[in-house]
Amino acid sequence: MLERMLRGIAGFFILASLLLAYYVSYYWLWFAAFVGLNLLQSAFTNWCPMMTILKKLGVK
């Protein structure tokens, strides 16, 4: 459940930043890059800040 929620949040963040980049400012692409880099580093370290947040919120 935790990993599915993490993937859903990451996907939402990337899609939202792409929409914001299109309609508001292209600087929102930096947010998409941040999310992508965070996912990449979590593949190597097996740690993601969002997983820590979700665990503290009680997601199992």
C-alpha positions, 0 to 999 in steps of 0.5 A, a space after each residue: 500500500 505504501 509503495 503504491 501511494 508513493 508512486 501515485 503521489 510522485 506521478 501526480 507531482 510530475 503531471 501537476 508540475 508539467 501542467 503548471 509549466 505549460 500554463 504558468 511558468 516553465 520554472 515548474 519543470 525544476 519541480 518535475 526534475 526534483 521529483 525525478 531525481 528523488 525517485 532515482 536516488 531512492 532506487 539506489 538508497 531505498 529511502 525516500 523522504 515521502 515514504 518517511 512522511 507517509 509512515 508518520 501519517 500512518 500509511 501501512 
